[in-house]
Amino acid sequence: MSHRIINPDGLHDPVHFGYSHVAVASGELVFVAGQYASDADGHVTTDDFAEQVEESFDNLRTALAAVGLELSHIVQLRTHIVDHDSDKLAILGKAIGAIWGDLPPTQTLSGVASLALPEMLFEVDAVAVRP
């Protein structure tokens, strides 16, 4: 299976963290690495959970746009929440509902003790399908 790795402009350079933002496999499947509320230098932009969720999905949107796709092309999400609780689940559910309405993609949510950077409270990665 051939694949292509892409690190789009508008997102921080992730290579020194040991990953890339997007992988396109066989021209049909697109894999997007964990996105978080980062600026162009990879710094976390806010300590507010809801804002981190929103900015993470904005970065996911940017990653997909680099290969001509949109959030509607996502078939699977994996979300990671530091110190997961029902309040954070409600915030995530509201964000997903605003994007996908009544037809969200599949999702696996993991409650975790920490993520790659101490300031990170949320991370999302995705698999999309090119139509």
C-alpha positions in Angstrom: 0.0 0.0 0.0 1.5 3.4 -1.0 1.1 6.4 1.3 1.9 10.0 1.5 2.8 12.0 4.6 1.8 15.7 4.9 2.5 18.4 7.4 0.4 21.3 6.3 1.1 25.0 6.5 -0.9 26.5 9.3 -0.1 23.7 11.8 3.0 23.5 13.9 5.9 21.3 12.7 5.4 18.0 14.6 8.4 16.1 13.4 10.5 16.9 16.4 7.7 15.4 18.5 8.0 12.2 16.5 4.8 12.3 14.3 3.3 13.8 11.3 -0.2 15.4 11.0 -1.7 13.6 8.0 -1.1 10.3 6.2 -3.0 9.4 3.0 -3.1 5.6 2.3 -3.9 4.2 -1.1 -5.5 7.5 -2.1 -8.6 6.5 -0.2 -8.0 6.5 3.5 -6.6 9.5 5.3 -5.1 9.3 8.8 -4.7 12.4 10.9 -2.5 12.4 14.0 -3.6 13.7 17.3 -4.6 17.4 17.1 -4.7 19.7 20.1 -5.1 23.4 20.8 -1.8 24.4 19.4 -0.5 27.5 17.7 1.9 27.5 14.7 4.8 26.7 17.1 3.2 23.8 18.8 2.4 25.7 22.0 -0.9 25.1 23.8 -3.1 28.2 23.3 -5.4 28.1 26.3 -6.0 26.3 29.6 -9.8 26.3 29.1 -11.1 22.8 28.2 -13.9 23.9 25.9 -11.6 26.2 24.0 -9.1 23.4 23.7 -11.8 21.1 22.2 -12.8 23.8 19.7 -9.3 24.7 18.7 -8.4 21.0 18.3 -11.2 20.5 15.9 -10.2 23.6 14.0 -6.7 22.1 13.7 -8.2 18.8 12.5 -10.1 20.8 9.9 -6.9 22.4 8.7 -5.1 19.1 8.5 -7.9 17.6 6.4 -8.1 20.7 4.1 -4.4 20.1 3.2 -5.6 17.0 1.3 -8.8 18.4 0.0 -11.1 16.9 2.6 -13.5 18.2 5.3 -14.7 17.1 8.7 -17.6 15.5 7.0 -15.2 12.9 5.5 -14.2 11.6 8.9 -15.4 8.0 9.7 -13.6 7.5 13.0 -12.4 9.7 15.8 -10.3 8.9 18.8 -10.5 11.4 21.6 -8.4 11.7 24.7 -9.5 13.7 27.7 -7.3 14.4 30.8 -9.2 13.8 34.0 -12.3 12.8 32.1 -15.7 13.5 33.8 -19.3 14.0 32.8 -18.9 17.8 32.4 -16.1 17.3 29.9 -18.1 14.7 28.1 -21.0 17.1 27.7 -18.6 19.8 26.3 -17.2 17.3 23.8 -20.7 16.0 22.9 -21.9 19.6 22.2 -18.9 20.2 20.0 -19.4 17.0 18.0 -23.1 17.7 17.7 -22.3 21.2 16.3 -20.1 19.7 13.6 -21.9 16.4 12.6 -25.4 16.8 14.0 -27.2 13.5 14.3 -24.7 11.5 12.3 -21.3 11.7 14.1 -18.5 9.4 13.1 -17.5 6.5 15.2 -15.5 7.5 18.2 -13.4 5.9 20.9 -12.9 8.2 24.0 -10.1 7.5 26.4 -9.8 9.2 29.8 -6.1 9.7 30.4 -3.9 11.0 33.2 -1.9 13.2 30.9 -1.1 13.9 27.3 2.2 14.7 25.4 2.4 18.3 26.9 1.4 19.1 30.4 -0.9 21.9 29.3 -2.9 19.6 27.0 -6.3 18.7 28.2 -7.8 17.3 25.0 -6.5 15.6 21.8 -8.3 14.1 18.8 -7.1 12.0 15.9 -9.1 10.8 13.0 -9.5 8.5 10.0 -11.2 10.0 6.9 -12.3 8.5 3.6 -11.8 10.2 0.3 -15.0 10.1 -1.7 
